[in-house]
Amino acid sequence: MNETPVLFARSEIEAETAAGALRANRLHPRVMRDDMDAMLGIAGRLSVGHFAVLVPEGEARAARAVLRPPKHRAP
C-alpha cells in the first residue's frame, strides 16, 4: 500500500492531534518521525524534529479536507 504525506508537523503532539482528527473521520493515518531529525534527540529519548502524517493514497484528498483550516467569515 502506498502512503502519501498530508501534514508535516513541528512536534509529535501536533502530528498525533492531526492523526486523531483523521481517525475520527474514519481515515487511516500513520505518524512518522523524520529520520534525519531523529538524530537530534538525546539517545533517542526526545521526540524532536519534524513529524509527517501519512495516509493511504486513496484517502489523501479526504485527509487534506479534514486538516484544512476553516475559512474565516467577515464580521
N, C-alpha and C positions, 0 to 999 in steps of 0.2 A: 504494500500500500504506500503510495507516495503522499508525503505530507508537505504542506506549504506554510510558511510563517505568516501570521496575521497581525502580530504585535511584537515589538521589541520594547522591553521594559528595562528601567534602570535598577529595579530592585525585585527580589523574589516575591515580596508581598504584592507588588503591583501586578506581576505576572500571574500569581495564584488567584488574585481577585478577578482578573480578566478571565482566567480559565474557569472560575466558579460561575461567572455570568454566562459563559458559553455552555457549561454543563446544565445550567438552569434552563437553557433553551434547547436542550437535548442534542447538543453537539458534542464532539469527542476531542477535546483539546489535550495537548501534552506540553508541559513546561520543560524547557531545556536550557541549561546554563551554557553560555558561550565558553567553549574550551579555552580560548586564549585568555579571557578574563578570569577564568577559574584559577590561573596561576597566581593571581593577586591575593588569593586567600591565604591565611596563615595555616599551614599544614592541612589545608583542605577543610578547615573548620568554619571559616566565614564564607557566607554566600555573598560575595562582592562581584561587581561587574555587571554585565548585561545578561538578560534572560530573553528567550524567544518563546512565544506561544505558537505552537504548531497545530494544525488541524488537517484531516484528510482533504485532498484537493477538491473533492466534490462538495465540501462544506465551507470552502473559503469565502464565497460570496455572502452566505448567510452569517458567517462569523464576523466578517468585516461590518456588516449591517448592525449586528448586535453591539459591536465595540465602537461604532461611530458616535462621536459626541452629539448630544441633542442640539438641534438648531434653536437659537435664541430668537424669541419674538420681541418685536419692538414694544415698549411700554405704552 
